């Protein structure tokens, strides 16, 4: 088989690119996914996110290396497997990042990626079902964005507590400055998850110039005479070669895109030789610069049954929620359970929020629990701009070996400080009069845990990364980066990367929307189309649809 474009990975970015590249019938496009079709019911029910993550067939189930600064703990690294990729198992949150994040990308050498330049791509992707007349939002795009219709009543207590502490309400975190507290928007359409497979791929599966291969594992990219000529794939026990006439685009995510480059001989030459891989291009930055957002929760438990959770007293309500969802696609099952948030600056001198607070009107459960059992609520302070950097490396030359993932959490001691400030804020929130009627008990850190030393120990014992892995194939002007600003792998013709691995530095929040934007822009770069006119977000006109 021969194609013009081979897109590796049918996750968030891969689905976008398959759609945009195949829109021209002259382009022969192949989309390859190691997982299966997106038929599993857990994918499509928003509240079943925990169950989807716990399902082996939907999750690569990677683990980190032991984390030196987290008492040698290993952290789960869930990555979606199947059409839609991680957009089929993530929390569905629609948040772009702070505008200054993208301005930092451009200032650091990623020309063309400032906020006013990428805003048109955000708008192009979006079909916002609530903010229909806002210059900050698009309508008519492939991807549904909507507000949660039936929020848990505990969200009212959270908002009242934040107001009593002097914080400002923000009805739309994506309308410029994200600072404040308020409701989240989700990738949900009519009570069902809007993965990028449902948004971008399902409507165009009938295109004759688009071929989608599932259950097909890409082992490496074949580099011939300095060019990406083909991919080697394993399918049903058969290994074969598929050629690309124009380009191979890796969309396998921040863990597996660098893994594929390394398996293809693109990376640190000395390390590749040590494990028996022929060096095709010495590029030491491949796999480096890994970052994620660390968090440590403040957890409360209560006998009050308003929170989400399964218990004997709530059995009738749970049954009604199931029936209501089946009949009307409404109620608790149509929510991601994380319905409110806040973005706050926790010290003077900051030009944007340094913490996101994720409010969960349910108990925090150990890994492996698909639903909350019992009752409580949690506030998770998330460090948005960690300084620590880690790496993705190969465990050996066998493509079937899981990569070595070392996010190096808290290697920079300063990364603890925002979370320490966040725990103090979370405790003040839960001590506010709005929460008094719940008579809740703090179970983590616990009332006895006071002072920075004891709290830092608690953080190291319980902290986790929120699975916003990024940065491992970073783009920029610097020749030490993996990609140039057009997402081309340095020194290898016909090979690009388009996913969260290209981030030069963190975005201040959830990453899926930014990955959609990257793929939208990548399509223009690949096809040689001019970029849309930059939009001043304060005076933006509605973006016309392509």
Secondary structure in CASP SS format (residue, H / E / C, confidence):
PFRMAT SS
TARGET T0000
AUTHOR 0000-0000-0000
METHOD secondary structure of the structure
MODEL  1
X C 1.00
X E 1.00
X E 1.00
X E 1.00
X E 1.00
X E 1.00
X E 1.00
X E 1.00
X C 1.00
X C 1.00
X C 1.00
X H 1.00
X H 1.00
X H 1.00
X H 1.00
X H 1.00
X H 1.00
X H 1.00
X H 1.00
X H 1.00
X H 1.00
X H 1.00
X C 1.00
X C 1.00
X C 1.00
X C 1.00
X C 1.00
X C 1.00
X E 1.00
X E 1.00
X E 1.00
X E 1.00
X C 1.00
X C 1.00
X C 1.00
X C 1.00
X C 1.00
X C 1.00
X C 1.00
X C 1.00
X H 1.00
X H 1.00
X H 1.00
X H 1.00
X E 1.00
X H 1.00
X H 1.00
X H 1.00
X H 1.00
X H 1.00
X H 1.00
X H 1.00
X H 1.00
X C 1.00
X C 1.00
X H 1.00
X H 1.00
X H 1.00
X E 1.00
X C 1.00
X C 1.00
X E 1.00
X E 1.00
X E 1.00
X C 1.00
X C 1.00
X E 1.00
X H 1.00
X H 1.00
X H 1.00
X C 1.00
X C 1.00
X E 1.00
X C 1.00
X C 1.00
X E 1.00
X E 1.00
X C 1.00
X C 1.00
X E 1.00
X C 1.00
X C 1.00
X C 1.00
X C 1.00
X H 1.00
X H 1.00
X H 1.00
X H 1.00
X C 1.00
X C 1.00
X C 1.00
X C 1.00
X E 1.00
X C 1.00
X C 1.00
X C 1.00
X C 1.00
X C 1.00
X H 1.00
X H 1.00
X H 1.00
X H 1.00
X H 1.00
X H 1.00
X H 1.00
X H 1.00
X H 1.00
X C 1.00
X C 1.00
X C 1.00
X C 1.00
X C 1.00
X C 1.00
X C 1.00
X H 1.00
X H 1.00
X H 1.00
X H 1.00
X H 1.00
X H 1.00
X H 1.00
X H 1.00
X H 1.00
X H 1.00
X H 1.00
X E 1.00
X E 1.00
X E 1.00
X C 1.00
X C 1.00
X C 1.00
X C 1.00
X C 1.00
X C 1.00
X C 1.00
X C 1.00
X C 1.00
X C 1.00
X C 1.00
X C 1.00
X C 1.00
X C 1.00
X E 1.00
X E 1.00
X E 1.00
X E 1.00
X E 1.00
X C 1.00
X C 1.00
X C 1.00
X C 1.00
X C 1.00
X C 1.00
X H 1.00
X H 1.00
X H 1.00
X H 1.00
X H 1.00
X H 1.00
X H 1.00
X H 1.00
X H 1.00
X H 1.00
X H 1.00
X C 1.00
X C 1.00
X C 1.00
X C 1.00
X E 1.00
X C 1.00
X C 1.00
X C 1.00
X C 1.00
X C 1.00
X C 1.00
X C 1.00
X C 1.00
X C 1.00
X C 1.00
X E 1.00
X E 1.00
X E 1.00
X E 1.00
X C 1.00
X E 1.00
X E 1.00
X C 1.00
X E 1.00
X E 1.00
X C 1.00
X C 1.00
X E 1.00
X E 1.00
X C 1.00
X C 1.00
X H 1.00
X H 1.00
X H 1.00
X H 1.00
X H 1.00
X H 1.00
X H 1.00
X H 1.00
X H 1.00
X C 1.00
X C 1.00
X C 1.00
X C 1.00
X C 1.00
X E 1.00
X E 1.00
X E 1.00
X E 1.00
X C 1.00
X C 1.00
X C 1.00
X E 1.00
X E 1.00
X E 1.00
X E 1.00
X E 1.00
X E 1.00
X E 1.00
X E 1.00
X C 1.00
X C 1.00
X E 1.00
X E 1.00
X E 1.00
X E 1.00
X E 1.00
X E 1.00
X E 1.00
X E 1.00
X E 1.00
X C 1.00
X C 1.00
X E 1.00
X E 1.00
X E 1.00
X E 1.00
X E 1.00
X E 1.00
X E 1.00
X E 1.00
X E 1.00
X E 1.00
X E 1.00
X E 1.00
X E 1.00
X C 1.00
X C 1.00
X H 1.00
X H 1.00
X H 1.00
X H 1.00
X H 1.00
X H 1.00
X H 1.00
X H 1.00
X H 1.00
X H 1.00
X H 1.00
X C 1.00
X C 1.00
X E 1.00
X E 1.00
X C 1.00
X H 1.00
X H 1.00
X H 1.00
X H 1.00
X H 1.00
X H 1.00
X C 1.00
X C 1.00
X C 1.00
X C 1.00
X C 1.00
X C 1.00
X E 1.00
X E 1.00
X C 1.00
X C 1.00
X C 1.00
X C 1.00
X C 1.00
X E 1.00
X E 1.00
X E 1.00
X E 1.00
X C 1.00
X C 1.00
X E 1.00
X E 1.00
X E 1.00
X E 1.00
X E 1.00
X E 1.00
X E 1.00
X E 1.00
X C 1.00
X C 1.00
X C 1.00
X C 1.00
X C 1.00
X C 1.00
X E 1.00
X C 1.00
X E 1.00
X C 1.00
X H 1.00
X H 1.00
X H 1.00
X H 1.00
X H 1.00
X H 1.00
X H 1.00
X H 1.00
X H 1.00
X H 1.00
X H 1.00
X H 1.00
X H 1.00
X H 1.00
X H 1.00
X H 1.00
X H 1.00
X C 1.00
X C 1.00
X C 1.00
X H 1.00
X H 1.00
X H 1.00
X C 1.00
X C 1.00
X C 1.00
X C 1.00
X C 1.00
X E 1.00
X E 1.00
X E 1.00
X E 1.00
X E 1.00
X C 1.00
X C 1.00
X C 1.00
X C 1.00
X C 1.00
X C 1.00
X C 1.00
X C 1.00
X C 1.00
X C 1.00
X E 1.00
X E 1.00
X E 1.00
X E 1.00
X E 1.00
X E 1.00
X C 1.00
X E 1.00
X C 1.00
X C 1.00
X C 1.00
X C 1.00
X C 1.00
X C 1.00
X C 1.00
X C 1.00
X C 1.00
X C 1.00
X E 1.00
X C 1.00
X C 1.00
X E 1.00
X E 1.00
X E 1.00
X E 1.00
X E 1.00
X E 1.00
X E 1.00
X E 1.00
X C 1.00
X C 1.00
X C 1.00
X C 1.00
X C 1.00
X C 1.00
X E 1.00
X E 1.00
X E 1.00
X E 1.00
X C 1.00
X C 1.00
X C 1.00
X C 1.00
X C 1.00
X C 1.00
X C 1.00
X C 1.00
X C 1.00
X C 1.00
X E 1.00
X E 1.00
X E 1.00
X C 1.00
X C 1.00
X C 1.00
X C 1.00
X C 1.00
X C 1.00
X C 1.00
X C 1.00
X H 1.00
X H 1.00
X H 1.00
X H 1.00
X H 1.00
X H 1.00
X H 1.00
X H 1.00
X H 1.00
X H 1.00
X H 1.00
X H 1.00
X H 1.00
X H 1.00
X H 1.00
X H 1.00
X C 1.00
X C 1.00
X H 1.00
X H 1.00
X H 1.00
X H 1.00
X H 1.00
X H 1.00
X C 1.00
X C 1.00
X E 1.00
X E 1.00
X E 1.00
X E 1.00
X C 1.00
X C 1.00
X C 1.00
X C 1.00
X C 1.00
X C 1.00
X H 1.00
X H 1.00
X H 1.00
X H 1.00
X H 1.00
X H 1.00
X H 1.00
X H 1.00
X H 1.00
X H 1.00
X H 1.00
X H 1.00
X C 1.00
X E 1.00
X E 1.00
X C 1.00
X C 1.00
X C 1.00
X C 1.00
X E 1.00
X C 1.00
X C 1.00
X C 1.00
X C 1.00
X E 1.00
X C 1.00
X C 1.00
X C 1.00
X C 1.00
X C 1.00
X C 1.00
X C 1.00
X E 1.00
X C 1.00
X C 1.00
X C 1.00
X C 1.00
X E 1.00
X E 1.00
X C 1.00
X C 1.00
X C 1.00
X E 1.00
X C 1.00
X E 1.00
X E 1.00
X E 1.00
X C 1.00
X C 1.00
X H 1.00
X H 1.00
X H 1.00
X C 1.00
X C 1.00
X C 1.00
X C 1.00
X C 1.00
X C 1.00
X C 1.00
X C 1.00
X C 1.00
X H 1.00
X H 1.00
X H 1.00
X H 1.00
X H 1.00
X H 1.00
X H 1.00
X H 1.00
X H 1.00
X H 1.00
X H 1.00
X H 1.00
X H 1.00
X H 1.00
X H 1.00
X H 1.00
X C 1.00
X C 1.00
X C 1.00
X C 1.00
X C 1.00
X C 1.00
X C 1.00
X C 1.00
X C 1.00
X C 1.00
X C 1.00
X C 1.00
X C 1.00
X C 1.00
X C 1.00
X C 1.00
X C 1.00
X C 1.00
X C 1.00
END
